[in-house]
Amino acid sequence: MSDPGTQVADAVRTGTVVQPVSTDRSIGQLVASATAEMSALVHDEIALAKAELRQDVRRGAMGGAAITVAGVFALFSLPVLSFAAAYGIHNLGLGLAWSFLIVGGAYLVLAALAAVLALLKFKKVKPPEKTIASAKETAAVLQNVKPHPRKVGKRVKSVARSSA
């Protein structure tokens, strides 16, 4: 018989009261009971996983919305900051046209740096070597497989089709 302290701990953990098992149950009843309890445990685990995933998805959606709003604000601030930089350079004594050309050139340099970085990252992309090797191995195994022999005994007569 189990310890009463263990029963209390199980009841607190699962939220159910575990009744002591009587000794007069058959093996079939014990197996059926164990199967039912295992099924309930699996269902509870699935429900817990769903609840955790829902919470994580909600947090991820809120994070995605926040980063989208931040990106929109940063995008809207870009022209304002560009004009401020151009007029700031103009206040240093350069002509207004040259100030705007300097700011535009700075953006072109940043774009070129981003393109070089992207090309370097793209060059590091490799084909899925393990998947290709596994597919080739599977194809090699399947080429050596012989089809299941069919019995030649009865031949089915072909049905004549009528032409319309």
Residue frames relative to the residue before (quaternion, step in Angstrom):
aa qw qx qy qz dx dy dz
M 1.0000 0.0000 0.0000 0.0000 0.00 0.00 0.00
S 0.4736 -0.7003 0.4589 0.2732 3.57 -1.02 0.75
D 0.6141 -0.5638 0.4294 0.3474 3.48 -1.32 0.47
P 0.5071 -0.6538 0.4545 0.3298 3.66 -0.90 0.81
G 0.6056 0.5596 -0.3577 0.4384 3.59 1.09 -0.58
T 0.6353 0.5193 -0.3170 0.4757 3.56 1.09 -0.74
Q 0.6297 0.5302 -0.3318 0.4608 3.58 1.03 -0.77
V 0.6498 0.5034 -0.3139 0.4752 3.58 0.98 -0.82
A 0.6490 0.5111 -0.3189 0.4647 3.60 0.95 -0.83
D 0.6476 0.5029 -0.3168 0.4769 3.60 0.99 -0.81
A 0.6544 0.5152 -0.3159 0.4545 3.57 0.97 -0.83
V 0.6560 0.4917 -0.3112 0.4807 3.59 1.01 -0.76
R 0.6729 0.5095 -0.2995 0.4449 3.60 0.93 -0.89
T 0.8000 0.3160 -0.1550 0.4859 3.58 0.75 -1.00
G 0.4430 -0.6928 0.4644 0.3288 3.58 1.15 -0.42
T 0.6764 0.4240 -0.3009 0.5218 3.58 1.23 0.24
V 0.4208 -0.6748 0.5422 0.2715 3.51 -1.22 0.51
V 0.2561 -0.7661 0.5756 0.1273 3.55 -0.77 1.09
Q 0.2872 -0.7616 0.5609 0.1512 3.54 -0.68 1.15
P 0.5242 -0.6180 0.4614 0.3612 3.60 -1.02 0.64
V 0.4508 -0.6910 0.5043 0.2549 3.56 -1.06 0.83
S 0.3470 -0.7252 0.5516 0.2224 3.54 -0.86 0.97
T 0.5111 -0.6821 0.4433 0.2775 3.55 -1.11 0.66
D 0.6400 0.5555 -0.3343 0.4125 3.61 1.21 -0.17
R 0.4545 0.6707 -0.4658 0.3559 3.63 1.18 0.44
S 0.4663 -0.6769 0.4918 0.2871 3.55 -1.08 0.71
I 0.6761 -0.4741 0.3690 0.4267 3.56 -1.31 0.24
G 0.6395 0.5368 -0.3233 0.4453 3.58 0.96 -0.85
Q 0.6563 0.4977 -0.3054 0.4778 3.57 0.99 -0.83
L 0.6453 0.5136 -0.3208 0.4657 3.56 1.00 -0.79
V 0.6513 0.5005 -0.3134 0.4766 3.61 0.96 -0.83
A 0.6487 0.5075 -0.3172 0.4701 3.59 0.95 -0.85
S 0.6535 0.5060 -0.3115 0.4689 3.57 0.97 -0.81
A 0.6579 0.4999 -0.3092 0.4708 3.58 0.94 -0.87
T 0.6413 0.5189 -0.3236 0.4635 3.59 1.01 -0.80
A 0.6599 0.5015 -0.3096 0.4661 3.59 0.92 -0.85
E 0.6691 0.4869 -0.3051 0.4713 3.58 0.95 -0.83
M 0.6349 0.5151 -0.3302 0.4718 3.59 1.04 -0.73
S 0.6346 0.5226 -0.3220 0.4695 3.57 1.01 -0.80
A 0.6538 0.5016 -0.3102 0.4740 3.58 0.95 -0.85
L 0.6353 0.5272 -0.3266 0.4601 3.58 1.01 -0.80
V 0.6547 0.5029 -0.3122 0.4700 3.59 0.94 -0.88
H 0.6536 0.5077 -0.3175 0.4629 3.59 0.94 -0.86
D 0.6490 0.5081 -0.3189 0.4680 3.59 1.00 -0.78
E 0.6437 0.5152 -0.3226 0.4650 3.58 1.01 -0.79
I 0.6427 0.5108 -0.3210 0.4722 3.58 1.01 -0.80
A 0.6466 0.5111 -0.3211 0.4665 3.59 0.96 -0.82
L 0.6420 0.5141 -0.3213 0.4694 3.59 1.00 -0.78
A 0.6532 0.5076 -0.3134 0.4662 3.58 0.95 -0.86
K 0.6410 0.5185 -0.3268 0.4621 3.60 0.98 -0.80
A 0.6573 0.5085 -0.3151 0.4583 3.58 0.93 -0.85
E 0.6600 0.4947 -0.3101 0.4728 3.58 0.95 -0.84
L 0.6584 0.5058 -0.3142 0.4604 3.59 0.95 -0.83
R 0.6219 0.5330 -0.3457 0.4579 3.59 0.99 -0.78
Q 0.6620 0.5002 -0.3044 0.4678 3.56 0.93 -0.88
D 0.6653 0.4947 -0.3037 0.4696 3.60 0.95 -0.84
V 0.6387 0.5140 -0.3279 0.4694 3.59 0.99 -0.79
R 0.6370 0.5221 -0.3266 0.4637 3.58 0.97 -0.82
R 0.6634 0.4900 -0.3052 0.4760 3.59 0.93 -0.86
G 0.6517 0.5158 -0.3130 0.4596 3.57 0.98 -0.82
A 0.6483 0.5085 -0.3199 0.4677 3.58 1.00 -0.78
M 0.6519 0.4984 -0.3185 0.4745 3.57 0.97 -0.78
G 0.6427 0.5097 -0.3173 0.4759 3.60 1.01 -0.75
G 0.6487 0.5156 -0.3121 0.4647 3.57 1.00 -0.81
A 0.6484 0.5033 -0.3162 0.4757 3.57 0.99 -0.81
A 0.6565 0.5152 -0.3157 0.4515 3.59 0.95 -0.84
I 0.6787 0.4717 -0.3038 0.4739 3.61 0.92 -0.81
T 0.6052 0.5428 -0.3548 0.4618 3.60 1.12 -0.59
V 0.6520 0.4989 -0.3104 0.4792 3.59 0.94 -0.87
A 0.6403 0.5172 -0.3242 0.4663 3.59 0.98 -0.82
G 0.6594 0.5091 -0.3093 0.4586 3.59 0.96 -0.81
V 0.6365 0.5180 -0.3275 0.4683 3.58 1.02 -0.78
F 0.6624 0.4930 -0.3139 0.4687 3.59 0.91 -0.84
A 0.6445 0.5076 -0.3257 0.4700 3.59 0.99 -0.79
L 0.6449 0.5182 -0.3185 0.4627 3.58 1.00 -0.77
F 0.6716 0.4863 -0.2968 0.4736 3.58 0.99 -0.81
S 0.6682 0.5056 -0.3132 0.4469 3.60 1.08 -0.58
L 0.5170 0.6849 -0.3983 0.3241 3.59 1.18 -0.46
P 0.6891 0.4474 -0.3181 0.4731 3.67 0.76 -0.80
V 0.6315 0.5365 -0.3384 0.4459 3.58 0.99 -0.79
L 0.6901 0.4664 -0.2786 0.4782 3.56 0.91 -0.92
S 0.6048 0.5474 -0.3557 0.4561 3.59 1.11 -0.62
F 0.6618 0.4838 -0.3033 0.4857 3.57 0.94 -0.87
A 0.6402 0.5202 -0.3334 0.4564 3.58 0.98 -0.79
A 0.6534 0.5005 -0.3205 0.4689 3.60 0.96 -0.80
A 0.6591 0.5072 -0.3142 0.4578 3.59 0.92 -0.87
Y 0.6928 0.4511 -0.2868 0.4841 3.61 0.88 -0.85
G 0.6015 0.5444 -0.3607 0.4601 3.59 1.14 -0.52
I 0.6476 0.4882 -0.3117 0.4952 3.57 1.01 -0.79
H 0.6227 0.5440 -0.3312 0.4545 3.58 1.06 -0.78
N 0.6480 0.5176 -0.3119 0.4635 3.61 1.04 -0.73
L 0.6112 0.5429 -0.3531 0.4551 3.60 1.22 -0.35
G 0.6851 -0.5109 0.2723 0.4421 3.57 1.26 -0.05
L 0.5626 0.5828 -0.4019 0.4269 3.62 1.19 -0.11
G 0.5893 -0.5600 0.4381 0.3837 3.55 -1.23 0.41
L 0.6335 -0.5636 0.3785 0.3711 3.54 -1.20 0.59
A 0.6428 0.5220 -0.3288 0.4541 3.60 0.95 -0.81
W 0.6580 0.4951 -0.3109 0.4745 3.59 0.94 -0.86
S 0.6176 0.5504 -0.3444 0.4438 3.61 1.03 -0.71
F 0.6810 0.4676 -0.2886 0.4841 3.56 0.93 -0.89
L 0.6239 0.5294 -0.3429 0.4615 3.62 1.05 -0.66
I 0.6296 0.5265 -0.3337 0.4637 3.59 1.02 -0.76
V 0.6666 0.4878 -0.3044 0.4744 3.60 0.91 -0.91
G 0.6560 0.5030 -0.3111 0.4688 3.59 0.96 -0.85
G 0.6395 0.5192 -0.3166 0.4704 3.59 1.02 -0.77
A 0.6231 0.5308 -0.3400 0.4630 3.57 1.03 -0.76
Y 0.6480 0.5024 -0.3207 0.4741 3.60 1.01 -0.77
L 0.6397 0.5151 -0.3314 0.4644 3.60 1.03 -0.72
V 0.6300 0.5164 -0.3318 0.4756 3.60 1.04 -0.73
L 0.6481 0.5022 -0.3184 0.4758 3.62 0.96 -0.81
A 0.6446 0.5127 -0.3245 0.4651 3.59 1.00 -0.79
A 0.6481 0.5116 -0.3186 0.4655 3.60 0.98 -0.81
L 0.6424 0.5118 -0.3240 0.4695 3.61 0.98 -0.78
A 0.6533 0.5004 -0.3159 0.4722 3.59 0.97 -0.82
A 0.6421 0.5187 -0.3246 0.4618 3.61 1.02 -0.77
V 0.6440 0.5062 -0.3242 0.4732 3.61 0.96 -0.82
L 0.6423 0.5149 -0.3201 0.4689 3.58 0.96 -0.85
A 0.6504 0.5091 -0.3163 0.4666 3.60 0.96 -0.86
L 0.6559 0.5064 -0.3193 0.4597 3.62 0.92 -0.83
L 0.6371 0.5173 -0.3318 0.4651 3.59 1.00 -0.75
K 0.6620 0.4945 -0.3047 0.4737 3.57 0.98 -0.79
F 0.6510 0.5151 -0.3182 0.4578 3.60 1.01 -0.80
K 0.6333 0.5339 -0.3380 0.4467 3.60 1.05 -0.66
K 0.6538 0.5173 -0.3117 0.4558 3.59 1.16 -0.52
V 0.5287 0.6174 -0.4178 0.4057 3.59 1.25 -0.20
K 0.0929 -0.7997 0.5932 0.0038 3.54 -0.78 1.09
P 0.5676 -0.5762 0.4425 0.3874 3.57 -1.16 0.42
P 0.5694 -0.6012 0.4272 0.3632 3.60 -1.14 0.50
E 0.2221 -0.8442 0.4758 0.1073 3.55 0.22 1.34
K 0.6570 0.5060 -0.3247 0.4549 3.60 0.93 -0.81
T 0.6544 0.5064 -0.3162 0.4641 3.58 0.97 -0.81
I 0.6478 0.5100 -0.3176 0.4684 3.58 0.96 -0.85
A 0.6551 0.5039 -0.3122 0.4685 3.60 0.94 -0.87
S 0.6568 0.5072 -0.3101 0.4639 3.58 0.96 -0.83
A 0.6515 0.5057 -0.3156 0.4694 3.59 0.98 -0.83
K 0.6501 0.5058 -0.3189 0.4688 3.60 0.99 -0.79
E 0.6428 0.5164 -0.3204 0.4664 3.58 1.02 -0.81
T 0.6513 0.5047 -0.3140 0.4716 3.57 0.97 -0.84
A 0.6451 0.5130 -0.3203 0.4670 3.59 0.96 -0.83
A 0.6469 0.5156 -0.3219 0.4605 3.60 0.98 -0.80
V 0.6518 0.5011 -0.3154 0.4739 3.59 0.97 -0.81
L 0.6921 0.4842 -0.2871 0.4517 3.59 0.89 -0.89
Q 0.5974 0.5595 -0.3735 0.4365 3.63 1.13 -0.47
N 0.6978 0.4682 -0.2678 0.4713 3.58 1.11 -0.63
V 0.5434 0.6224 -0.4019 0.3948 3.59 1.24 -0.17
K 0.2791 -0.7433 0.5862 0.1613 3.53 -0.95 0.93
P 0.5083 -0.6482 0.4584 0.3336 3.59 -0.98 0.72
H 0.5916 -0.5641 0.4408 0.3708 3.53 -1.22 0.53
P 0.4272 -0.7140 0.4803 0.2776 3.61 -0.72 0.98
R 0.2882 -0.7509 0.5727 0.1587 3.55 -1.01 0.87
K 0.5026 -0.6249 0.5008 0.3257 3.51 -1.18 0.58
V 0.3368 -0.7663 0.5212 0.1668 3.55 -0.91 0.98
G 0.3505 0.8049 -0.4404 0.1879 3.60 1.25 -0.20
K 0.8287 0.0860 -0.0238 0.5525 3.60 0.22 -1.18
R 0.1837 -0.7534 0.6207 0.1153 3.51 -1.01 0.83
V 0.3676 -0.7170 0.5497 0.2204 3.52 -0.92 0.85
K 0.4245 -0.6986 0.5140 0.2601 3.54 -0.91 0.96
S 0.4336 -0.6840 0.5146 0.2816 3.51 -0.99 0.76
V 0.4000 -0.7116 0.5327 0.2232 3.51 -1.07 0.78
A 0.3895 -0.7118 0.5347 0.2362 3.55 -0.86 1.00
R 0.2688 -0.7617 0.5689 0.1544 3.53 -0.88 0.90
S 0.3737 -0.7127 0.5416 0.2430 3.49 -1.00 0.77
S 0.3490 -0.7197 0.5540 0.2307 3.51 -1.00 0.74
A 0.3890 -0.7643 0.4738 0.2000 3.52 -0.82 0.96
